Structure formats: C-alpha cells, structure tokens
Amino acid sequence: MAADPRIRASDDDRERAVALLREHHAAGRLTVEEFNERMDKAYAAKTLGELDELMSDLPAIDLYRLPDASLPPHYRRQIPGHGFHMEAAGGGAIARPHGRFSPAWTAAWSDWVRQLKPNVVVLLAGGGEVLDRLYRGQMTNILHPSFAAYVKSQLEKAVRIATADGALMVFMTKPCQSTGEQPNGEPWPQDSPARQAAYNGLLRQVAAQHPGQVYVQDLNSYVCPGGNYTEDLDGVPVRQSDGSHFNVQPGGGGDFLAPAILPYWVDLGHLQEARTNGASLPSGTLPRFFAPQ
C-alpha cells in the first residue's frame, strides 16, 4: 500500500497498475469485464490510494521477477543443448515474455539475456499494445501514428537488448482474439482486426531492418485460419474461453502448437551456433513450417 494514499499518481504508476491487472486477468482472477472496468479506473486514477484500491482484493505479484533456477522442473524447461527459455504449465509449451513493455523491462531483459545466454530469443506480445493506452497524458491506441511510433521504438529496443550478444530473435505475430461484447453490444476495442494488423505490421517493419537476425513467425495465421478466431483447431481446445489466452493444460494448445513452433526455433538455434563457431551445424533449410514471413 502507498505510504500516503493522497500522493498524486504518475503515468508510470497508472501503467504499472494496468500491467498488474493484466497479469491477474491472465491468471483468471479477473473476468474480461472486470479487467476492462478496473483498467478504465486505473487510467482515470488521480492518487496512489485509488490505484491501491483496485488491487485490494488481489494477491501481490512482482512484475519484474527474473527466471529463477529454483523453480521446479515442471515449470521451467530448457531445450537440451540450446539457449531457449520457456515457461510451461501442465506440459504445455507456450512461450511467455518476462517484463513485456512495462517499466524497468529494459533492465530486467538485459539481466535475463546476460544470465541465460540464449541462442534464440522469442517474443510473443501485443496484448497490451492493442489496448487503449495512456500516452503523454492522453488516451490513445496503436492506430494513432504517435503511439505506433512509440511501440515500434520499444520493439527496436527489444531487438537491441535480445541480440546484444549475438542471439537471433523471433517475433511471433499476435493472434486474433474475441473477448466478447461491451455492455452496449459492441466488440471490445482491443479485439479490432485493424489494431492487431497494426501491431503485427510493426513487427514486420522492425524485422525487415534486421535481415538474418530477426525473424517473424506467423502464429496469427496458424491459430486464426482465414483471419477468424476459433477456440479449437482440429478438435483440440487451443484457446481458453476468455477469447484471448492459450489453453496450456495437457492435451491443449501447448501440446498442439509445440510440434509446429519449436522445430523452427531449434533450426535457428543451430544456425546461430554455426555462425558463432558452435559445435552444431544448421539442420535443414530455413524457413520451416509456417515461419517466417
């Protein structure tokens, strides 16, 4: 809790509160409606006390915790012989970013890369970037050029950090989502295909500036055939019922997507090792499966 709840909140304070709410929504503690309601209140908050009140019924979490070697094996998985880091749940294989574009993420990512020394860094993001956001004191979104330029600058910064020691990088396109209707019957703004296309377009622009170093893996086209949202693929429940997140339970999205996603990362890992005089040789010819674009 804030030492003095009357202290005025800064833009960074509001963004951190929204980032925390987003994590609680991802964990299933908040419904889509609750998350959107609290997000609106967070951006409208004038004091730290108002932000604290939004968290009063939620457990404390640390946005900036780095991967810990003490995590149990079922939660932390390293592909033998390669510098990939993944978080897995229930045998799933969905990669999750640490820090995202929240405050202090640059320091967290730099420490993470320095500790893990990865061959390949994979970024799957975009959920926060397609929301309405407070930027320079005004509400905006990724369809506005100034905020799109900011997001692009953050992606470029991510590339600089991730590849600083020679790692290759993969941008995974943001999958489509369908999180239901607002009380007025309209879809939520963050479900807009235009916003998703804007974010994925920025991924491709940044990747094009780093040929042979940054690749784009089109997860969106794979899990949203024809541009349409679906929870199931080939009878497998790939997405959760919230219309946004992946189902990482056994037999769900992680198990279904891993054979399609991971071989490409492994191929890039071999390629990176060969370029850096590693012991392995490239296996196969890139691109492989549904990547890159």
Secondary structure, DSSP 8 states (H G I E B T S, - for coil): --SSTTSB--HHHHHHHHHHHHHHHHTTSS-HHHHHHHHHHHHH--BHHHHHHHTTTS----TT----TTS-TTTEEE-TTS--EEE-STT------SSTTSTTHHHHHHHHHHHH--SEEEEE--TTTTS-EEETTEEE-TTSHHHHHHHHHHHHHHHHHHTTTS-EEEEE--------B-TTS-B-GGG-HHHHHHHHHHHHHHHHTSTTTEEEE-HHHHHSGGG---SEETTEE-B-TTSSSB--STTSHHHHHHHHHHHHHHHHHHHHHHHTT-S----S-SS-TT---
